[in-house]
């Protein structure tokens, strides 16, 4: 499981995918999220603006990312 650190209280889901290098652009993130290909804490999430906090786990394309402060 990959870990990424954030400095603010939260980060938006689309930004997590870009920051972790799982998608090339915000448009790619939007499409993948809206198509239901992204899980947040084991649940399908279709909102790219979903606030992600430290401790949340994002799953996409067989990879897991844990967000930390």
Backbone as JSON, one array per atom type, in Angstrom:
{
  "sequence": "XXXXXXXXXXXXXXXXXXXXXXXXXXXXXXXXXXXXXXXXXXXXXXXXXXXXXXXXXXXXXXXXXXXXX",
  "N": [[0.85, -1.18, 0.0], [0.63, 2.11, -0.94], [1.58, 5.25, 0.5], [0.51, 8.56, 1.0], [1.27, 11.87, 1.95], [-0.5, 14.59, 3.33], [-0.74, 18.14, 3.77], [-2.76, 19.78, 4.54], [-6.07, 19.78, 6.11], [-7.75, 18.17, 4.59], [-7.98, 16.57, 1.33], [-9.1, 16.67, -2.04], [-10.75, 13.99, -3.77], [-10.19, 13.63, -6.58], [-7.78, 15.01, -6.74], [-6.12, 13.42, -5.16], [-5.79, 11.13, -6.76], [-4.37, 12.24, -8.92], [-2.1, 13.29, -7.6], [-0.92, 10.97, -6.6], [-0.12, 9.86, -8.91], [-1.7, 8.14, -10.38], [-3.46, 8.79, -12.36], [-3.31, 10.8, -15.34], [-4.35, 13.36, -15.67], [-6.71, 15.88, -14.49], [-9.06, 15.52, -15.89], [-8.95, 12.83, -16.62], [-9.09, 11.73, -14.05], [-11.66, 12.56, -13.29], [-13.28, 11.11, -15.12], [-12.68, 8.41, -14.44], [-13.55, 8.34, -11.78], [-16.29, 9.04, -12.0], [-17.16, 6.88, -13.48], [-17.25, 4.92, -11.61], [-14.97, 3.55, -10.81], [-13.35, 3.91, -8.63], [-12.63, 3.35, -5.25], [-13.37, 4.38, -1.95], [-12.38, 3.82, 1.19], [-13.34, 1.21, 0.84], [-15.81, 1.54, -0.38], [-17.66, 2.34, -3.32], [-17.05, 5.4, -4.87], [-18.38, 8.21, -6.4], [-18.0, 10.91, -6.63], [-15.86, 13.41, -7.5], [-15.07, 15.53, -6.01], [-15.13, 14.71, -3.41], [-14.21, 14.91, -0.05], [-11.18, 13.88, 1.25], [-9.68, 12.52, 4.03], [-6.99, 12.23, 6.49], [-6.09, 8.89, 7.08], [-7.98, 7.75, 5.45], [-8.51, 5.32, 2.85], [-7.79, 4.85, -0.48], [-8.75, 3.08, -3.35], [-7.77, 2.05, -6.53], [-7.63, 0.69, -9.71], [-6.38, -1.7, -8.87], [-4.53, -0.79, -7.04], [-3.68, 0.53, -3.82], [-3.99, 3.42, -1.81], [-3.03, 5.11, 1.03], [-3.96, 7.85, 2.93], [-2.17, 10.22, 4.77], [-1.31, 12.48, 7.48]],
  "CA": [[0.0, 0.0, 0.0], [1.36, 3.38, -1.03], [1.1, 6.27, 1.43], [0.8, 9.93, 0.63], [1.09, 12.81, 3.05], [-1.13, 15.87, 3.0], [-0.46, 19.13, 4.8], [-4.03, 20.38, 4.96], [-7.0, 18.88, 6.8], [-8.29, 17.21, 3.64], [-7.65, 16.73, -0.09], [-10.21, 16.13, -2.83], [-10.47, 12.68, -4.35], [-9.52, 13.77, -7.87], [-6.41, 15.45, -6.49], [-5.37, 12.27, -4.66], [-5.42, 10.29, -7.91], [-3.31, 12.92, -9.67], [-0.92, 13.4, -6.74], [-0.32, 9.64, -6.49], [0.34, 9.45, -10.23], [-2.56, 7.07, -10.91], [-4.06, 9.32, -13.59], [-2.46, 11.85, -15.93], [-4.94, 14.7, -15.6], [-7.97, 15.99, -13.78], [-10.12, 14.97, -16.74], [-8.88, 11.37, -16.45], [-9.6, 11.43, -12.71], [-13.11, 12.75, -13.33], [-13.89, 9.99, -15.84], [-12.53, 7.18, -13.65], [-14.4, 8.44, -10.59], [-17.7, 8.99, -12.41], [-17.44, 5.53, -13.98], [-17.34, 4.02, -10.47], [-13.76, 2.74, -10.74], [-12.56, 4.31, -7.47], [-13.21, 3.04, -3.94], [-12.89, 5.11, -0.78], [-12.66, 2.98, 2.37], [-14.08, 0.03, 0.44], [-17.09, 1.9, -0.99], [-17.56, 3.06, -4.59], [-17.28, 6.84, -4.72], [-18.56, 8.8, -7.74], [-17.85, 12.37, -6.55], [-14.42, 13.71, -7.49], [-14.84, 16.54, -4.98], [-15.24, 14.09, -2.08], [-13.09, 15.27, 0.82], [-10.42, 12.73, 1.74], [-8.97, 12.9, 5.25], [-5.96, 11.3, 6.94], [-6.65, 7.62, 7.49], [-8.79, 7.18, 4.37], [-7.8, 4.46, 1.9], [-8.35, 4.94, -1.82], [-8.37, 1.95, -4.2], [-7.99, 2.29, -7.95], [-6.84, -0.11, -10.65], [-5.58, -2.68, -8.14], [-3.59, -0.15, -6.13], [-4.25, 1.17, -2.64], [-3.27, 4.57, -1.31], [-3.49, 5.56, 2.34], [-3.68, 9.27, 3.13], [-1.66, 10.51, 6.12], [-0.88, 13.87, 7.75]],
  "C": [[0.89, 1.24, 0.0], [0.76, 4.36, -0.04], [1.46, 7.63, 0.89], [0.48, 10.83, 1.81], [0.44, 14.09, 2.53], [-0.82, 16.85, 4.12], [-1.71, 19.8, 5.33], [-4.9, 19.34, 5.65], [-7.53, 17.8, 5.87], [-7.75, 17.52, 2.24], [-8.82, 16.13, -0.87], [-9.78, 14.86, -3.55], [-9.74, 12.76, -5.69], [-8.06, 14.17, -7.73], [-5.54, 14.31, -5.97], [-4.9, 11.41, -5.83], [-4.31, 10.92, -8.73], [-2.02, 12.95, -8.87], [-0.18, 12.07, -6.64], [0.17, 9.12, -7.84], [-0.49, 8.33, -10.86], [-3.31, 7.49, -12.17], [-3.19, 10.47, -14.07], [-3.02, 13.25, -15.73], [-6.22, 14.67, -14.77], [-9.13, 15.41, -14.57], [-10.14, 13.45, -16.61], [-9.44, 10.96, -15.08], [-11.12, 11.51, -12.69], [-13.81, 11.57, -13.99], [-13.84, 8.72, -15.02], [-13.45, 7.19, -12.43], [-15.87, 8.32, -10.98], [-18.1, 7.62, -12.94], [-17.5, 4.49, -12.86], [-16.13, 3.12, -10.29], [-12.9, 3.02, -9.52], [-13.32, 3.97, -6.19], [-12.57, 3.92, -2.88], [-13.33, 4.32, 0.43], [-13.59, 1.82, 2.03], [-15.42, 0.28, -0.22], [-16.85, 2.64, -2.3], [-17.9, 4.52, -4.34], [-17.32, 7.48, -6.1], [-18.45, 10.32, -7.74], [-16.36, 12.71, -6.49], [-14.08, 14.77, -6.45], [-14.95, 16.02, -3.56], [-14.0, 14.44, -1.27], [-12.47, 14.0, 1.4], [-9.57, 13.2, 2.91], [-7.9, 11.86, 5.59], [-6.63, 10.04, 7.47], [-7.51, 6.96, 6.42], [-7.92, 6.37, 3.42], [-8.54, 4.51, 0.57], [-7.85, 3.74, -2.61], [-8.73, 2.28, -5.64], [-7.06, 1.39, -8.76], [-5.9, -1.08, -9.94], [-4.57, -2.1, -7.18], [-4.33, 0.5, -4.99], [-3.36, 2.33, -2.2], [-3.87, 4.95, 0.03], [-3.03, 7.01, 2.52], [-3.27, 9.49, 4.59], [-1.35, 11.99, 6.24], [0.61, 13.89, 7.92]]
}
